Amino acid sequence: QQQQQQQQQERLHPPQQQQQPEKQTKPQKIQFYQALQSLPMDVLLLFGSDDPWCTPAVAKRMHSTLSSRRNIHDNDDEFDDECANTTPASRYVAIDNCGHCRNHEAPAAVAKVLLAWFDADDNVNGNATFRRNNVELIPNNGESEATKNGHGVMVKEPWGDVWVREVSIEESRKLDFMDWMVANMVG
């Protein structure tokens, strides 16, 4: 009878099995700039010069890192000579008088740059990467809303003017000490 009571008790309240603690694997830390350098596609960096979070120093380091990628069609017989030495495109456009939300703060300027970038992909004759490396991202088109000078192109937005300019790879590689420190805080 005691055995029956014990069996009934076990059915109502089965004994808990000791569970082996699961081995928790530590997630592998991904280095941001290392991951950025491994991207095989074309990249357009479009930053506001007054962005307090993604500062121009971070954009310059990203641009410099992206420009150090290797050629994507090396030793590939399928591509002609023009494309064989094509590194994935990496371009950096800065919008002055603009912060973190470029598409809200300077929609006309952002649209101009993005349209030029996407139009470089429309040509079916040739390599899009080659065209994106060479397309004029900040076209003036003689429009009255844009005025070109040494600082880039001025684009009139409903609430004021912004200056749009492409940052050269040489400029991106020149970081003073403080910019270098800020850029290294990311990743």
C-alpha positions as CSV (number, residue, x, y, z in Angstrom):
1,Q,0.0,0.0,0.0
2,Q,2.8,2.3,0.8
3,Q,4.3,1.6,-2.6
4,Q,1.0,2.4,-4.3
5,Q,0.8,5.7,-2.5
6,Q,4.4,6.5,-3.6
7,Q,3.6,5.7,-7.2
8,Q,0.4,7.8,-7.1
9,Q,2.4,10.6,-5.6
10,E,5.0,10.3,-8.4
11,R,2.3,10.5,-11.0
12,L,0.8,13.6,-9.5
13,H,4.2,15.2,-8.8
14,P,6.8,13.6,-10.9
15,P,10.3,14.0,-9.5
16,Q,12.3,16.7,-11.3
17,Q,15.2,15.5,-13.2
18,Q,18.4,17.3,-12.7
19,Q,19.0,19.3,-15.8
20,Q,22.5,19.7,-17.0
21,P,23.4,23.4,-17.3
22,E,23.6,24.3,-20.9
23,K,26.9,25.3,-22.2
24,Q,26.6,29.0,-23.0
25,T,28.9,30.0,-25.8
26,K,30.1,33.5,-25.7
27,P,28.9,35.4,-28.8
28,Q,31.9,36.2,-31.0
29,K,32.7,39.9,-31.0
30,I,32.6,41.3,-34.4
31,Q,35.0,44.2,-35.1
32,F,33.1,46.9,-36.9
33,Y,35.8,48.1,-39.2
34,Q,36.9,44.5,-40.0
35,A,33.4,43.6,-41.0
36,L,33.2,46.8,-43.1
37,Q,36.3,45.9,-44.9
38,S,34.9,42.6,-45.9
39,L,31.8,44.0,-47.7
40,P,31.9,42.9,-51.3
41,M,29.5,45.5,-52.6
42,D,29.6,49.2,-53.5
43,V,29.0,51.6,-50.6
44,L,27.9,55.2,-50.5
45,L,28.5,57.0,-47.3
46,L,26.2,60.0,-46.9
47,F,26.9,61.9,-43.6
48,G,25.7,65.1,-42.1
49,S,28.7,67.2,-41.1
50,D,26.9,68.3,-37.9
51,D,26.0,64.7,-36.8
52,P,26.8,64.4,-33.1
53,W,26.7,60.6,-33.1
54,C,28.2,59.6,-36.4
55,T,30.8,62.3,-36.6
56,P,32.8,63.2,-39.7
57,A,35.8,61.4,-38.1
58,V,33.8,58.1,-38.1
59,A,32.8,58.7,-41.7
60,K,36.4,59.3,-42.7
61,R,37.6,56.2,-41.0
62,M,34.8,54.2,-42.6
63,H,35.7,55.7,-46.0
64,S,39.4,54.9,-45.5
65,T,38.6,51.4,-44.4
66,L,36.3,50.8,-47.4
67,S,38.9,52.1,-49.9
68,S,41.4,49.6,-48.7
69,R,39.3,46.6,-49.9
70,R,40.9,44.4,-52.5
71,N,39.7,44.1,-56.1
72,I,36.6,42.0,-56.5
73,H,37.3,40.6,-60.0
74,D,41.0,39.8,-59.7
75,N,41.9,36.7,-61.6
76,D,38.3,36.5,-63.0
77,D,38.4,35.7,-66.8
78,E,34.7,36.6,-67.1
79,F,35.4,40.4,-66.8
80,D,37.2,42.6,-69.3
81,D,40.3,44.6,-68.3
82,E,38.3,47.7,-67.4
83,C,36.4,45.7,-64.8
84,A,39.3,43.4,-63.7
85,N,40.9,46.0,-61.6
86,T,37.7,47.4,-60.1
87,T,37.6,47.7,-56.4
88,P,34.1,47.9,-54.9
89,A,33.1,51.6,-55.0
90,S,33.3,53.5,-51.8
91,R,32.3,57.2,-51.9
92,Y,31.8,59.7,-49.1
93,V,29.5,62.7,-49.4
94,A,29.3,65.2,-46.6
95,I,26.3,67.5,-46.2
96,D,27.1,70.7,-44.3
97,N,24.5,72.3,-42.1
98,C,22.9,68.9,-41.6
99,G,22.9,66.5,-38.7
100,H,22.1,62.8,-38.1
101,C,18.7,62.6,-40.0
102,R,19.9,63.7,-43.5
103,N,16.8,62.5,-45.3
104,H,14.7,64.7,-43.1
105,E,17.0,67.7,-42.8
106,A,18.1,67.9,-46.4
107,P,15.8,65.8,-48.6
108,A,16.6,67.6,-51.9
109,A,20.4,67.2,-51.3
110,V,20.0,63.5,-50.4
111,A,17.8,62.9,-53.4
112,K,20.3,64.5,-55.8
113,V,23.2,62.3,-54.5
114,L,21.1,59.1,-54.4
115,L,19.7,59.6,-57.9
116,A,23.2,60.0,-59.3
117,W,24.4,56.9,-57.4
118,F,21.4,54.7,-58.5
119,D,21.6,56.1,-62.1
120,A,25.1,54.7,-62.4
121,D,23.6,51.3,-62.1
122,D,21.1,51.8,-65.0
123,N,23.6,51.6,-67.8
124,V,23.6,48.0,-69.0
125,N,26.8,48.3,-71.0
126,G,29.6,48.0,-68.6
127,N,30.3,47.5,-64.9
128,A,28.2,49.3,-62.3
129,T,31.1,49.5,-59.9
130,F,33.3,51.2,-62.5
131,R,30.6,53.7,-63.1
132,R,29.9,54.3,-59.4
133,N,33.6,55.0,-58.9
134,N,33.5,57.6,-61.6
135,V,30.0,59.2,-61.6
136,E,29.6,62.8,-60.6
137,L,27.6,62.4,-57.4
138,I,26.8,66.1,-57.0
139,P,25.6,67.3,-60.3
140,N,24.9,71.0,-60.7
141,N,22.9,70.8,-64.0
142,G,22.9,74.6,-64.2
143,E,19.8,74.7,-62.0
144,S,19.0,77.9,-60.2
145,E,18.6,76.0,-56.9
146,A,22.3,74.8,-56.9
147,T,25.4,76.9,-57.0
148,K,28.8,75.2,-57.4
149,N,31.9,76.6,-55.7
150,G,35.1,75.2,-54.1
151,H,33.0,74.0,-51.1
152,G,30.7,71.8,-53.2
153,V,27.2,72.5,-54.3
154,M,24.7,74.6,-52.5
155,V,21.3,73.1,-52.4
156,K,18.3,75.1,-51.3
157,E,16.1,73.4,-48.8
158,P,12.8,74.9,-47.7
159,W,14.4,76.0,-44.3
160,G,17.8,77.0,-45.6
161,D,20.8,76.1,-47.7
162,V,23.0,73.1,-47.3
163,W,26.4,72.5,-48.9
164,V,27.0,69.1,-50.5
165,R,30.5,68.0,-51.2
166,E,32.4,64.8,-51.9
167,V,35.2,64.0,-49.5
168,S,38.3,62.7,-51.2
169,I,40.1,59.6,-50.0
170,E,43.2,61.7,-49.2
171,E,41.1,63.9,-46.9
172,S,39.6,60.8,-45.3
173,R,43.0,59.4,-44.5
174,K,44.1,62.6,-42.7
175,L,42.7,62.4,-39.2
176,D,44.1,64.5,-36.5
177,F,44.6,62.9,-33.0
178,M,41.2,63.8,-31.6
179,D,39.4,62.6,-34.8
180,W,41.4,59.4,-34.6
181,M,40.4,58.8,-31.0
182,V,36.7,59.4,-31.8
183,A,36.8,57.1,-34.8
184,N,38.5,54.3,-32.8
185,M,35.7,54.5,-30.2
186,V,33.5,52.8,-32.8
187,G,34.1,49.1,-33.4
